[in-house]
Amino acid sequence: MDSTLSISGNDPTALVTLSSALEAAFQGRGAHERQVVFACIGTDRSTGDALGPLVGQRLRRLGASADEVLGTLEEPLHALNLGDRLEPLMSSPSRPLIVAVDAALGSASNVGSIGLRPGGLHPGQGVGKTLPEVGELSITATVNVSAGALDAQVLQSTRLYFVQELAETIGTACWWGLRMARRSGAARARVAA
């Protein structure tokens, strides 16, 4: 997967489409031989910005280990701890594949869309923060409209149900995409042996 995927979160095929795209992206980056870490960015103090921690929570409930998920409702990954929590991974000799997950604001026509693209993302841009780029792959969901100087208030007033639904789709797709990529990689290794 070397291009951007954008799908509507309420599309009935969103889960399957995103899972398949993630599987291909993971396979292309050697996820069957490499640690994968989901950096689920955001805070539970803002409903719109809770997307990342909700995705992390979903992944943990599905069975992902604490080493595979940074950012849950219990231990959010946000602007104040992002550098400290990611630095050990970034400086590791066996650098893991980091998948950044974050909420986004955008145009009214994009609200509810889920995007997957190669490369990292710059968390906090929507609220005027300058943070380091995170991830080798990035997943975003547009949770509300961008309102310029009022973006922080827009995030605060985003419906939690809407964010939760997007997080369920993303978390489940991440889980299945990674499982399928690892199964395919293991099967190819057995055939080659």
DRENZAFI-384699 format. One line per field, with one value per residue: residue number from 1; x, y, z of N, C-alpha, C, O in turn. Coordinates in steps of 0.1 Angstrom, whole numbers. Example, Ala and Ser with C-alpha at 12.3 -4.5 7.8 and 13.67 -1.06 7.14 Angstrom:
2
pos	c(1; 2)
n_px	c(132; 128)
n_py	c(-57; -22)
n_pz	c(78; 71)
ca_px	c(123; 137)
ca_py	c(-45; -11)
ca_pz	c(78; 71)
c_px	c(132; 129)
c_py	c(-33; 0)
c_pz	c(78; 79)
o_px	c(142; 134)
o_py	c(-33; 11)
o_pz	c(85; 80)
This chain:
193
pos	c(1; 2; 3; 4; 5; 6; 7; 8; 9; 10; 11; 12; 13; 14; 15; 16; 17; 18; 19; 20; 21; 22; 23; 24; 25; 26; 27; 28; 29; 30; 31; 32; 33; 34; 35; 36; 37; 38; 39; 40; 41; 42; 43; 44; 45; 46; 47; 48; 49; 50; 51; 52; 53; 54; 55; 56; 57; 58; 59; 60; 61; 62; 63; 64; 65; 66; 67; 68; 69; 70; 71; 72; 73; 74; 75; 76; 77; 78; 79; 80; 81; 82; 83; 84; 85; 86; 87; 88; 89; 90; 91; 92; 93; 94; 95; 96; 97; 98; 99; 100; 101; 102; 103; 104; 105; 106; 107; 108; 109; 110; 111; 112; 113; 114; 115; 116; 117; 118; 119; 120; 121; 122; 123; 124; 125; 126; 127; 128; 129; 130; 131; 132; 133; 134; 135; 136; 137; 138; 139; 140; 141; 142; 143; 144; 145; 146; 147; 148; 149; 150; 151; 152; 153; 154; 155; 156; 157; 158; 159; 160; 161; 162; 163; 164; 165; 166; 167; 168; 169; 170; 171; 172; 173; 174; 175; 176; 177; 178; 179; 180; 181; 182; 183; 184; 185; 186; 187; 188; 189; 190; 191; 192; 193)
n_px	c(8; 10; -4; -29; -57; -91; -121; -156; -167; -192; -198; -209; -190; -167; -151; -141; -128; -109; -95; -84; -67; -49; -38; -23; -6; 8; 20; 37; 55; 69; 56; 52; 76; 84; 81; 50; 36; 9; 4; -17; -30; -42; -66; -86; -100; -113; -140; -139; -112; -107; -106; -81; -73; -96; -94; -71; -80; -99; -82; -67; -87; -93; -71; -45; -12; 2; 26; 22; 4; 3; -13; -43; -76; -71; -43; -35; -19; -5; 1; 18; 32; 41; 67; 84; 73; 75; 102; 120; 112; 118; 146; 154; 174; 161; 139; 105; 75; 56; 23; 5; -24; -50; -73; -90; -97; -118; -133; -168; -179; -161; -164; -165; -150; -125; -90; -62; -27; 6; 35; 41; 22; 15; 7; -17; -18; -43; -51; -32; -6; 28; 42; 64; 67; 49; 50; 51; 31; -1; -33; -62; -92; -118; -134; -150; -159; -135; -128; -111; -98; -115; -112; -104; -127; -146; -137; -142; -170; -178; -197; -196; -206; -204; -176; -168; -180; -164; -139; -143; -145; -119; -101; -109; -103; -76; -67; -76; -63; -36; -34; -40; -20; 2; -4; -4; 23; 36; 27; 39; 66; 67; 62; 84; 105)
n_py	c(-12; 19; 42; 67; 58; 65; 63; 62; 62; 52; 35; 3; -15; -6; -17; -41; -32; -14; -32; -50; -32; -25; -49; -54; -32; -38; -63; -54; -40; -58; -69; -94; -102; -83; -61; -45; -14; 3; 37; 54; 83; 110; 123; 116; 137; 153; 149; 147; 144; 119; 98; 83; 71; 56; 38; 25; 13; -5; -22; -33; -47; -66; -82; -73; -67; -47; -38; -35; -15; 19; 43; 45; 47; 46; 52; 76; 87; 116; 152; 160; 137; 124; 125; 113; 88; 77; 78; 57; 36; 47; 49; 23; -5; -25; -12; -7; -11; 16; 26; 53; 67; 90; 116; 139; 171; 185; 193; 198; 178; 158; 148; 120; 104; 79; 77; 62; 62; 60; 69; 93; 112; 145; 151; 172; 194; 204; 219; 238; 229; 221; 192; 163; 143; 113; 78; 53; 44; 59; 65; 83; 98; 118; 137; 160; 193; 216; 246; 268; 291; 282; 254; 238; 240; 229; 202; 196; 196; 175; 147; 119; 93; 91; 93; 70; 50; 53; 47; 20; 7; 13; 2; -25; -31; -27; -47; -71; -67; -69; -94; -111; -104; -114; -141; -147; -141; -160; -184; -181; -183; -209; -223; -216; -228)
n_pz	c(0; -11; -15; -7; 12; 14; 31; 38; 71; 77; 57; 46; 39; 51; 72; 62; 39; 50; 67; 48; 33; 53; 59; 35; 36; 60; 53; 32; 47; 62; 85; 96; 106; 123; 151; 157; 166; 178; 179; 196; 195; 215; 238; 267; 277; 259; 238; 210; 205; 217; 200; 193; 219; 223; 202; 209; 233; 222; 207; 228; 242; 223; 225; 220; 231; 259; 250; 224; 220; 224; 242; 255; 271; 298; 300; 283; 252; 246; 239; 260; 269; 247; 233; 253; 256; 231; 223; 233; 216; 191; 192; 194; 183; 168; 154; 157; 136; 135; 138; 135; 150; 149; 156; 134; 120; 95; 63; 60; 42; 45; 71; 92; 76; 71; 69; 55; 52; 38; 57; 83; 108; 119; 150; 168; 152; 145; 167; 170; 179; 179; 172; 171; 141; 138; 133; 107; 92; 89; 104; 102; 114; 104; 126; 130; 118; 107; 123; 124; 146; 165; 168; 191; 207; 190; 189; 216; 216; 200; 192; 213; 207; 179; 176; 190; 173; 150; 161; 169; 144; 133; 152; 152; 125; 124; 141; 127; 102; 109; 120; 98; 80; 94; 95; 67; 62; 78; 66; 41; 48; 57; 34; 19; 33)
ca_px	c(0; 18; -12; -38; -71; -101; -134; -166; -168; -205; -199; -210; -178; -155; -143; -134; -119; -97; -87; -76; -57; -39; -31; -14; 4; 16; 28; 47; 65; 75; 50; 53; 89; 87; 71; 41; 31; -1; 5; -31; -28; -53; -69; -100; -106; -120; -147; -134; -98; -106; -105; -69; -74; -107; -89; -62; -88; -105; -71; -64; -98; -92; -60; -32; -5; 5; 38; 17; -5; 6; -25; -56; -83; -64; -30; -35; -7; -9; 12; 27; 40; 44; 81; 90; 68; 79; 117; 126; 109; 125; 160; 157; 180; 151; 129; 92; 66; 47; 11; -1; -38; -53; -85; -87; -108; -118; -144; -181; -180; -151; -166; -169; -141; -113; -79; -50; -17; 20; 41; 36; 14; 19; -4; -18; -19; -57; -52; -21; 5; 39; 48; 72; 60; 48; 45; 55; 18; -10; -47; -69; -107; -123; -145; -158; -155; -125; -134; -100; -95; -124; -110; -104; -141; -152; -133; -149; -184; -180; -205; -188; -211; -198; -162; -168; -182; -152; -128; -146; -141; -105; -95; -111; -96; -61; -65; -77; -53; -23; -35; -40; -6; 11; -7; 2; 38; 40; 24; 49; 78; 66; 64; 98; 114)
ca_py	c(0; 31; 54; 70; 53; 73; 56; 67; 53; 45; 26; -10; -23; 1; -26; -50; -24; -9; -44; -54; -22; -26; -62; -52; -23; -45; -72; -46; -35; -69; -70; -107; -104; -70; -56; -34; -7; 13; 49; 59; 97; 118; 124; 113; 149; 159; 138; 145; 139; 106; 87; 75; 63; 46; 27; 17; 5; -16; -31; -41; -56; -77; -91; -67; -65; -34; -35; -32; -3; 31; 52; 40; 56; 46; 58; 83; 92; 130; 162; 161; 125; 118; 123; 104; 74; 71; 79; 44; 29; 53; 47; 9; -10; -32; -2; -13; -4; 24; 30; 64; 68; 103; 123; 150; 180; 188; 200; 191; 167; 147; 143; 106; 96; 73; 78; 54; 66; 57; 80; 97; 124; 155; 153; 185; 205; 210; 228; 247; 224; 216; 180; 155; 134; 100; 67; 48; 44; 68; 64; 94; 99; 132; 136; 172; 203; 226; 260; 277; 294; 275; 240; 231; 240; 219; 189; 194; 194; 164; 136; 107; 81; 92; 90; 56; 42; 53; 40; 5; 3; 14; -8; -39; -33; -29; -61; -81; -65; -74; -109; -117; -102; -123; -154; -148; -142; -173; -194; -180; -188; -224; -228; -213; -236)
ca_pz	c(0; -12; -18; 4; 12; 22; 31; 47; 83; 78; 45; 52; 36; 56; 80; 53; 30; 58; 71; 36; 30; 64; 57; 24; 41; 69; 45; 25; 56; 69; 99; 101; 112; 129; 161; 153; 177; 175; 187; 195; 200; 219; 253; 271; 282; 248; 231; 196; 206; 223; 190; 195; 231; 221; 193; 218; 242; 214; 204; 241; 244; 213; 228; 218; 244; 263; 242; 210; 220; 232; 242; 259; 280; 311; 298; 270; 246; 242; 237; 272; 271; 234; 231; 263; 254; 218; 222; 234; 204; 180; 193; 195; 171; 160; 153; 153; 127; 143; 131; 142; 149; 155; 151; 125; 117; 81; 57; 63; 34; 50; 84; 92; 67; 77; 60; 58; 42; 42; 63; 96; 109; 129; 159; 174; 142; 146; 179; 170; 186; 170; 178; 161; 132; 144; 125; 94; 86; 97; 102; 108; 112; 105; 136; 130; 109; 111; 125; 126; 160; 174; 167; 204; 211; 181; 194; 229; 214; 191; 198; 217; 200; 166; 177; 194; 162; 141; 168; 168; 130; 131; 161; 147; 112; 127; 147; 117; 92; 114; 122; 85; 75; 101; 90; 54; 63; 84; 56; 30; 54; 58; 20; 15; 41)
c_px	c(9; 10; -22; -52; -80; -115; -143; -168; -182; -208; -200; -198; -165; -146; -135; -124; -106; -89; -78; -64; -46; -31; -20; -2; 14; 25; 40; 58; 71; 69; 51; 66; 93; 77; 63; 36; 21; 0; -9; -32; -41; -55; -84; -107; -113; -127; -141; -120; -96; -106; -93; -70; -85; -102; -79; -69; -94; -94; -68; -75; -98; -80; -47; -25; -2; 18; 34; 9; 0; -6; -38; -63; -76; -50; -29; -21; -10; 3; 22; 36; 45; 59; 87; 85; 73; 94; 123; 124; 117; 140; 164; 163; 171; 138; 115; 85; 56; 35; 5; -16; -42; -66; -81; -99; -107; -130; -157; -183; -171; -154; -171; -160; -129; -102; -68; -39; -3; 26; 34; 26; 19; 7; -5; -20; -33; -59; -40; -8; 15; 45; 55; 63; 61; 43; 51; 42; 9; -24; -53; -84; -111; -135; -154; -152; -144; -131; -123; -97; -104; -122; -110; -119; -149; -149; -140; -164; -188; -187; -196; -193; -205; -184; -160; -170; -170; -141; -130; -141; -126; -98; -97; -104; -81; -58; -65; -66; -39; -23; -34; -26; 3; 8; -2; 17; 43; 38; 35; 63; 78; 68; 78; 108; 115)
c_py	c(12; 43; 56; 63; 62; 66; 63; 57; 46; 36; 12; -19; -16; -8; -35; -43; -19; -21; -49; -45; -23; -39; -60; -43; -30; -55; -65; -41; -45; -71; -84; -110; -92; -67; -45; -28; 3; 25; 56; 72; 103; 118; 121; 126; 158; 148; 136; 140; 126; 95; 78; 66; 52; 35; 19; 8; -7; -26; -40; -51; -68; -86; -85; -65; -50; -29; -31; -20; 7; 40; 45; 50; 57; 53; 65; 87; 106; 139; 162; 149; 118; 115; 113; 90; 68; 70; 65; 35; 34; 50; 32; 4; -18; -23; -8; -5; 3; 29; 41; 65; 81; 108; 135; 159; 183; 195; 191; 178; 155; 142; 129; 97; 91; 73; 69; 58; 62; 70; 84; 108; 133; 158; 167; 196; 212; 220; 236; 242; 219; 204; 172; 146; 120; 90; 65; 47; 53; 65; 76; 92; 113; 132; 149; 182; 212; 240; 270; 279; 287; 259; 233; 230; 230; 205; 186; 191; 183; 153; 123; 95; 80; 88; 75; 47; 41; 45; 24; 0; 3; 3; -22; -41; -35; -43; -71; -80; -71; -89; -116; -115; -112; -137; -157; -149; -155; -184; -193; -185; -203; -229; -227; -223; -250)
c_pz	c(0; -16; -6; 1; 20; 20; 41; 59; 83; 65; 51; 49; 43; 64; 72; 44; 38; 63; 60; 33; 41; 62; 46; 29; 51; 62; 38; 34; 65; 83; 105; 108; 121; 140; 155; 165; 172; 184; 186; 203; 204; 234; 255; 277; 272; 240; 217; 196; 212; 213; 192; 207; 230; 212; 201; 227; 234; 211; 217; 244; 235; 216; 225; 231; 247; 255; 228; 209; 230; 231; 243; 267; 293; 310; 284; 265; 240; 241; 248; 274; 258; 232; 241; 261; 241; 216; 223; 222; 192; 180; 194; 182; 162; 160; 149; 142; 135; 134; 140; 140; 156; 149; 143; 124; 102; 76; 61; 55; 38; 63; 84; 83; 75; 66; 64; 47; 47; 48; 76; 96; 120; 138; 164; 165; 143; 157; 181; 177; 176; 177; 167; 153; 139; 133; 111; 85; 95; 93; 109; 105; 114; 114; 136; 120; 115; 112; 129; 141; 170; 174; 180; 209; 203; 186; 207; 227; 204; 198; 201; 210; 186; 166; 181; 182; 152; 148; 167; 154; 128; 139; 156; 134; 115; 132; 136; 106; 96; 115; 108; 78; 81; 97; 76; 54; 68; 74; 45; 35; 54; 44; 15; 21; 36)
o_px	c(15; 15; -23; -56; -76; -119; -139; -169; -183; -219; -191; -196; -154; -134; -123; -113; -95; -76; -66; -53; -34; -19; -9; 9; 26; 37; 51; 69; 77; 77; 50; 67; 104; 65; 68; 31; 24; -2; -11; -33; -51; -47; -93; -119; -119; -120; -139; -116; -85; -105; -95; -68; -84; -106; -80; -65; -94; -97; -65; -71; -103; -79; -37; -32; -4; 19; 41; 6; 1; -9; -43; -58; -75; -47; -23; -12; -18; 15; 34; 46; 51; 62; 95; 93; 74; 99; 132; 132; 122; 147; 176; 159; 172; 128; 115; 88; 48; 38; 0; -20; -38; -70; -70; -111; -96; -138; -156; -188; -174; -148; -180; -161; -125; -105; -64; -42; -1; 22; 24; 23; 27; -2; 5; -22; -34; -68; -37; 0; 12; 53; 53; 52; 71; 34; 57; 43; 12; -28; -51; -88; -107; -146; -165; -142; -144; -138; -126; -93; -100; -131; -116; -122; -158; -158; -145; -170; -199; -184; -190; -185; -200; -179; -151; -163; -167; -133; -121; -135; -121; -89; -87; -98; -75; -49; -56; -61; -32; -13; -27; -21; 12; 18; 4; 22; 53; 46; 40; 70; 89; 75; 83; 119; 122)
o_py	c(16; 53; 47; 63; 65; 65; 68; 45; 35; 31; 8; -29; -21; -7; -37; -48; -21; -20; -52; -49; -22; -38; -64; -45; -28; -57; -70; -37; -42; -75; -85; -120; -92; -70; -36; -34; 11; 23; 63; 73; 103; 113; 124; 125; 168; 139; 125; 132; 121; 83; 66; 54; 41; 23; 6; -3; -18; -38; -52; -62; -79; -97; -92; -61; -42; -17; -24; -15; 5; 45; 39; 60; 68; 61; 59; 90; 107; 135; 164; 150; 108; 104; 104; 81; 56; 63; 62; 27; 26; 49; 28; 8; -18; -27; -14; 7; -3; 35; 38; 65; 84; 104; 140; 154; 184; 201; 180; 168; 144; 132; 125; 85; 97; 68; 69; 59; 61; 81; 79; 113; 129; 166; 174; 208; 224; 228; 241; 251; 214; 206; 174; 142; 116; 93; 74; 48; 55; 64; 79; 86; 119; 127; 148; 179; 214; 244; 280; 269; 286; 252; 222; 220; 223; 197; 175; 183; 182; 149; 118; 86; 70; 80; 69; 37; 30; 38; 17; -11; -7; -4; -30; -52; -43; -49; -80; -90; -77; -95; -126; -124; -117; -145; -167; -158; -160; -193; -204; -191; -209; -239; -235; -225; -258)
o_pz	c(10; -19; 3; -10; 31; 9; 51; 56; 90; 64; 59; 56; 40; 62; 74; 42; 33; 63; 62; 30; 37; 64; 48; 26; 51; 66; 38; 29; 76; 92; 117; 116; 127; 138; 148; 175; 163; 196; 176; 215; 196; 242; 247; 281; 275; 235; 213; 186; 214; 217; 193; 206; 235; 214; 200; 229; 240; 212; 216; 248; 238; 210; 228; 241; 238; 252; 221; 198; 242; 220; 234; 270; 299; 320; 275; 273; 230; 243; 246; 280; 258; 228; 236; 263; 240; 208; 215; 218; 184; 170; 195; 171; 150; 166; 138; 139; 142; 123; 151; 128; 168; 138; 144; 126; 97; 84; 65; 60; 34; 68; 76; 83; 84; 55; 76; 35; 59; 44; 80; 85; 128; 135; 165; 169; 141; 157; 192; 181; 165; 187; 155; 158; 144; 126; 105; 73; 107; 82; 121; 95; 124; 110; 141; 114; 127; 103; 135; 148; 182; 179; 181; 215; 208; 186; 209; 235; 200; 210; 192; 206; 182; 158; 176; 181; 147; 141; 166; 153; 123; 134; 156; 132; 108; 128; 135; 101; 88; 112; 107; 72; 74; 95; 74; 47; 63; 73; 40; 28; 52; 42; 8; 16; 41)
